Amino acid sequence: MAGHSKWANIKHKKARADATRGKVWTRVIKELQVAAKTGGGDPSANPRLRLAIDKAKGANMPNDNIKRAIDRGVGGGDGADYEEIRYEGYGVGGAAIIIDTLTDNRTRTVADVRHALSKNGGNLGTDGSVAFMFDHVGQIMFAPGVSEDEVMNVALENGASDVITDDEGGVEVICDPADYEVLKAAFDTAGMEYAEADITMRAQNNIELTGDDAVKMQKIIDMLEDLDDVQEVYTNAVMDVD
């Protein structure tokens, strides 16, 4: 896999997030509500809520907004009654896509997801059609230029299961989701700045797309991420875009 493509994809994702902060906040608020509703409002006893709070702070959401979302979730108030549905499908060139949603209307959501896929040459699959191609992991990404030895030392001392360096010098640290918080805290304590950190669905093997295929696939991902009901989109496609 070309490192250039991977880091271009991450930069594209961050640029979109910065340009659509309102949508990012809406997405995070929904996750805060659901996490609080399902696991309680105490972050120390609710790992999902801790992760949601971490994402909220990463999106520069004020503490008052975070607290209100948690309180609504705990209280079961308006807007906290969402259903979690995962859709699986295919994009350009048979690339696999997983779409995680939180919705109060599954009929609307599946129609929107199907349209986003089919408009640019993709299609909706059945449950389990692509999920087996992904692993549920903690993932921390360091941009090219980082000291591989420093990352390796912290990673292996704090529960990492794998450390992968790409052709461009970027470093990817993989761990079990249960070890994610400890590992991320260790990098924070060491003062090591990472480009991206999350619990995610990581593709076991990637498909690199270039030219028109890359453009079409990026349109599918962008269109899915623009849907109000979509929380996360995962794919094994790496688009060679700038």
C-alpha positions in Angstrom: 0.0 0.0 0.0 1.3 3.4 -0.9 1.8 5.5 2.3 1.0 8.6 0.3 -2.5 7.3 -0.3 -3.1 6.4 3.3 -2.0 9.8 4.6 -3.9 11.7 1.9 -7.0 9.9 3.0 -6.5 10.9 6.6 -5.9 14.5 5.7 -9.0 14.5 3.5 -11.0 13.1 6.4 -9.7 15.8 8.8 -10.4 18.6 6.4 -14.0 17.5 5.9 -14.4 17.2 9.7 -13.1 20.8 10.1 -15.4 22.1 7.4 -18.5 20.3 8.8 -18.1 20.8 12.6 -21.8 21.1 13.0 -22.3 17.6 11.6 -19.5 16.3 13.7 -21.0 17.7 16.8 -24.4 16.2 16.0 -22.8 12.8 15.5 -20.9 13.0 18.8 -24.0 14.2 20.7 -25.9 11.2 19.5 -23.1 8.9 20.6 -22.9 10.5 24.0 -26.6 10.1 24.5 -26.6 6.4 23.4 -23.5 5.6 25.5 -25.0 7.2 28.6 -28.4 5.5 28.0 -26.9 2.0 27.6 -24.1 2.2 30.1 -24.9 5.0 32.6 -23.7 8.5 32.9 -20.5 7.8 35.0 -17.5 7.8 32.6 -15.4 5.9 35.1 -17.7 2.9 34.8 -18.6 3.3 31.1 -15.8 2.8 28.6 -18.1 3.7 25.6 -19.0 7.0 27.3 -15.3 7.7 27.9 -14.5 7.2 24.3 -17.5 9.4 23.2 -16.3 12.2 25.6 -12.8 11.9 24.2 -14.2 12.3 20.6 -16.3 15.3 21.8 -13.3 17.0 23.3 -11.3 16.2 20.1 -14.0 18.1 18.2 -13.7 21.1 20.5 -17.2 20.6 22.0 -17.8 22.7 25.1 -18.1 20.8 28.4 -21.7 22.2 28.9 -22.8 20.6 25.6 -21.2 17.3 26.6 -22.9 17.3 30.0 -26.3 18.1 28.5 -26.0 15.3 26.0 -25.1 12.8 28.8 -27.9 14.1 31.0 -30.4 13.6 28.1 -29.1 10.0 27.6 -29.4 9.1 31.2 -32.8 10.7 31.5 -34.1 9.1 28.3 -35.3 12.4 27.1 -36.1 13.5 23.6 -33.5 12.5 21.0 -32.0 9.8 23.1 -34.0 6.9 21.6 -31.8 5.7 18.7 -31.4 2.2 17.2 -27.9 1.0 16.3 -27.8 -0.6 12.8 -24.8 -1.7 10.8 -25.0 -1.9 7.1 -22.5 -3.7 4.8 -21.9 -3.1 1.1 -19.5 -2.7 -1.8 -18.0 0.3 -3.5 -15.9 0.7 -6.6 -13.8 -2.3 -7.7 -15.5 -4.5 -5.1 -14.1 -2.5 -2.2 -15.8 -3.4 1.1 -17.7 -0.8 3.2 -19.2 -1.0 6.7 -21.6 1.8 7.7 -22.6 2.2 11.4 -25.7 4.2 12.0 -27.8 5.6 14.9 -31.4 6.1 13.7 -34.9 6.7 14.8 -36.2 5.6 11.4 -34.6 2.5 9.9 -36.7 2.8 6.7 -35.3 6.3 6.0 -31.8 5.2 6.9 -31.6 2.1 4.7 -33.0 4.1 1.7 -30.4 6.9 2.2 -27.5 4.4 2.5 -28.6 2.4 -0.5 -28.9 5.6 -2.6 -25.4 6.9 -1.5 -23.9 3.6 -2.5 -25.7 3.1 -5.8 -25.4 6.7 -7.1 -21.6 6.2 -7.6 -21.4 2.5 -8.5 -21.7 0.7 -5.2 -24.3 -1.6 -3.8 -25.8 -2.6 -0.4 -24.8 -6.1 0.7 -26.3 -8.5 3.3 -25.4 -8.8 6.9 -22.0 -10.5 7.3 -21.1 -10.0 3.6 -17.9 -7.9 4.3 -17.6 -7.7 8.1 -15.3 -10.8 8.1 -12.7 -8.7 6.2 -12.2 -6.4 9.2 -10.9 -6.6 12.7 -12.2 -4.6 15.7 -9.1 -3.0 17.1 -7.7 0.1 18.8 -5.6 2.0 16.3 -3.2 4.9 16.8 -1.6 6.5 13.7 1.6 8.5 13.7 2.4 10.7 10.6 5.6 10.2 8.6 8.6 11.7 10.4 7.9 10.2 13.8 10.6 8.2 15.6 9.7 4.6 15.0 11.9 3.5 17.9 10.1 5.8 20.3 6.7 4.7 19.2 7.8 1.1 19.4 9.1 1.4 23.0 5.9 3.0 24.3 3.7 0.7 22.3 5.2 -2.6 23.4 5.4 -1.6 27.0 1.6 -0.7 27.1 -0.3 -3.5 25.4 0.2 -3.0 21.7 -0.3 -6.1 19.6 1.4 -4.8 16.5 3.4 -1.8 15.2 3.5 -1.3 11.4 5.6 1.2 9.5 4.6 2.1 6.0 6.7 3.1 3.0 6.4 6.8 3.8 7.6 6.5 7.4 4.2 6.6 9.1 3.6 4.3 12.0 0.4 2.5 12.9 0.0 1.0 16.4 -2.7 -1.8 16.8 -4.1 -3.1 20.1 -7.0 -4.9 21.5 -9.9 -2.5 22.2 -9.6 -3.3 25.9 -6.1 -2.0 25.9 -6.8 1.2 23.9 -7.2 3.7 26.7 -4.1 2.6 28.5 -2.0 2.7 25.3 -3.4 6.1 24.2 -2.7 7.5 27.7 0.8 6.3 27.5 1.5 8.2 24.3 -0.1 11.3 25.8 2.1 11.0 28.9 5.1 10.6 26.6 4.1 13.8 24.8 3.9 11.9 21.4 1.5 13.6 19.0 -0.5 11.2 16.9 -2.5 11.9 13.7 -5.4 9.8 14.6 -6.6 7.5 17.4 -9.8 5.5 17.8 -11.4 2.1 18.3 -12.2 1.1 14.7 -12.9 -1.6 12.2 -9.5 -2.2 10.5 -9.4 -3.8 7.1 -7.3 -7.0 7.1 -6.2 -6.2 3.5 -6.5 -3.0 1.6 -7.5 -2.3 -2.0 -5.8 0.7 -3.6 -7.8 2.7 -6.0 -6.5 5.4 -8.4 -7.8 7.7 -11.1 -11.6 7.7 -11.7 -12.1 4.7 -9.4 -10.5 6.7 -6.5 -12.7 9.7 -7.2 -15.9 7.6 -7.4 -15.1 5.8 -4.2 -14.3 9.0 -2.4 -17.7 10.3 -3.5 -19.4 7.3 -2.0 -17.6 7.7 1.3 -18.2 11.5 1.4 -21.9 11.0 0.6 -22.3 8.3 3.3 -20.6 10.5 5.9 -22.9 13.4 5.0 -26.0 11.4 6.0 -27.4 12.5 9.3 -28.0 8.9 10.5 -24.4 7.7 9.8 -21.9 7.6 12.6 -18.9 5.8 11.1 -17.9 4.6 7.7 -15.1 2.0 7.3 -13.6 0.7 4.1 -10.7 -1.4 2.8 -10.2 1.0 0.0 -7.3 3.4 0.0 -7.9 6.2 -2.5 -4.9 7.9 -4.2 -6.3 11.4 -3.8 -4.8 14.7 -2.7 
